[in-house]
Amino acid sequence: MTHHITVVGKDPDDSAYGVWFLDVPRCLSAADEKEEFLTMVSEALKVHLHGGELPAARPPPEILQIDEVREDLAHGDFLISAAHLPAG
């Protein structure tokens, strides 16, 4: 099982929750309700990978050094760890 750090954010204008993966380029998702975004994270990874190889995940201390992540966190976004179970 591989864990990837995911950024979750929501604009204050009643928008959807946006989800982006730091180590899986172009893998994004969104959900209208907080209760839905965990499911959307799993689905986004599954659909994006199409059974392909999952990129290596950076450790959390390294993630926290990324300027974009620190800016997002300063604006109220938060991080979650998304687990990916390999097919098979």
N, C-alpha and C positions, 0 to 999 in steps of 0.2 A: 504494500500500500504506500502510495506517495502522497505527501501533503504539500499543497501549494498555498501561499499566502494570497488572499484576494482582498481587494479594496472595495468597500461598499459605501456608497454615498447617496445623498438625497438632497436636491435643491430645496430651499425653503418654500418655493412656490407651488407646493403640492404635486411635484413631479413624481415619477416612478423612482424606485431604488435602482441605481446603476451599479453594476458589478464589473470589475475588470481584473484580469489576472496579470500579475507582474512578470511571470516567466512563461506565459503562453501567449505569444503575440497574436493580436487581432481576435482574441477570444473575449467577447463581451456578452453581457446579458442584462436584463432589466426585469423588474417585477413591481406591480402596483402596490402590493401589501408586504409588510415586513415578514409575515409568515410564509410568503411565497419565495423569497429570494434564495433560501437554502436549497430548495428544489431546483430553482433556475441555475444555480451554480453547478450542480451535478449534471444537469441536462446540457448546459453550455459546453462543459468539458467533453462530454460524450459525443455530442454532435460535431464539435470542432475537430476532435481527433480522428473521427471515422475509423477507429481501430488502429490508428497510427501510434507512433512513439510519443510519449509525453516528455517534454523538455525537462532537464534537471531543474530542481527547485533550489533557490538561494535560501540560506538560513535567515531567520528573522532579524538578527542583528545587522546583517548586510542590507536587508530590505529597508530597515529604519534609517539607513544612511542616504537613501535616494531622495533628492530634493522634492520631486513631484509627490512622493508619498508623504513626506513631512508637511508639505503645503496642504494636501488633502486632509490629513489628520488635524491640522490646525483649524480647518474649516468645518470640523465635525464629522468627517468620514471616519470609518473604522475598519479594522482588519479582521478577517476570519481565516481560519485554516480550513482549506477544502481538501478532503481526502478523495483520492482517485483509486479505485480498485481495478487492477488490470483485468481484461477480459480473459475468460478461460475458466 
